[in-house]
Amino acid sequence: MANEMTAPHGVVCWSELAVRDIARAQKFYAETLGWRFEAMAAPDMTYWIIFSGEARVGGMFEMKGAQFDGVPEHWLTYIAVDDIDARLKKAVEAGAKTCKEPFDIPGVGRMAVLAEPGGAVVAWIRLEQ
């Protein structure tokens, strides 16, 4: 996700793929969709920006470490919100469960991961302006 990204409250703004084998996933999406990938240094990992043509369409990372034990490969949708802390509190009051407490991503914004009352997992993010 780039710090130049902006999205109004309530809009889907990013998709992220978590995989166990980056090379396999990149080969699949390059061959089937024509995507290309650009590495970006991140703490403790390489984060890959996904491009369709010149458009940034998402990100990808390799799941490594005990925190990913038992977690299947998956896509995670990000929805822009105006205030992550206030919106997460409201979501929990409405029956959501917090999967990952709000945290800051330097140069990007502040995000949290939650499971809505039916169990679907989603990321909410307040992008830096």
N, C-alpha and C positions, 0 to 999 in steps of 0.2 A: 504494500500500500504506500502510496507516495504522499508526502506532506502537502503537495499541491492539490490533492483530491478534496473536493467539497461535495456534500450531498445534503439536501434538506432532510429535516426530521421525518422519520418513517419510511425512508427510501432504501431499498436494497442497494448497497454500495460496493460490495466486494464478495468474492467467493474464494475459498482457500481449500486446497487439497492436501490432506495429511496421508502420507504413504510410507511404506516400509522399504521400497526400492525406487529411488529417484530416477535412475537410469531407465528402468522398465517403464515407469509412468511417463517420463518425457518422450520416450520412443513411441509409445502408444498414441499420445496426443499429437505429437508432431506428424506421425504417419496418417492419422485419421482426421485431424482437424487443421493441420498446417500450423499449429502453434509453435512459437519459439520461446526460449527461456533465457532470462538474464539473471545471473547470480548477484545477490546482495548480501553483504556481511551482516550478520545479526549475532547477538550474544549467544555463544555456545552452539551455533549452527550456521548453515548457509540457507538463506531464504531465497526462493526462486520466484521472480516476477514472471507471470505468464502473459505473453503478447499474442494477440490475433491481429496480424498486420502490424500497424503501429499503435494499436490500442492496448492499454494495460487492462486485462480482463480478470486477473486474479493472481493468486500466489500459491506456492507449493513448498512443502518442507517434508523432510524425512523424520519419521517418529523414531527416536532413539532414547533409551533410558527407561528406568523402572516406572516412571509416571505414565508410560504408554503400554505397559503390560496389559494384555487383554483388550486393548482398544483396536477395533477394526479400522482399516483404511476408510476414509470418509471425506466428503465435502462438507464445509461449514460455511453457511451464509452469514454475512454481516449486514446489519441494518443500522443506518445512521440515526442517532438520537440527539436531542438538544442538551441533555444533562444525564450522563450515565448513572450517577449515584442516585439521583431522585427517581429516574425511570426504573432502575433495578428495584428500589424499595417498593415502588408502586406495583411492579410485576410480582414480587414476592407476596405482597398483600393480596394480590389477585390469584395466588395459587402456584406461581412459578417456584422453581428450586434453583438456587445459585450453584452453578457447576464450578465457576472460577470467579472469585471476587474481583472487583474492579482493580485494574492496574494500568499504569502509564506505559506507553510505547513512545520513547523520545522521537520527535519529528513526525509522529503520526497522530497520536491522540490518546484517549483513555477508553478502555474497553472492559467488558465482562462477558462471561458465557453463562447462559441460563437454559433451563429446560422449562418450556411452557407447561401448563397444567396437563396437557395430553402426553407429554414426554418428549416432544420434538426439541432438539437442541439447536440453539441459535446464538450468535454473537451480536451484541449491541455495542456500538462504538460512537464516541463523541470525537469527531475528527478535529484536529487543530485547524484554526483558521489562518 
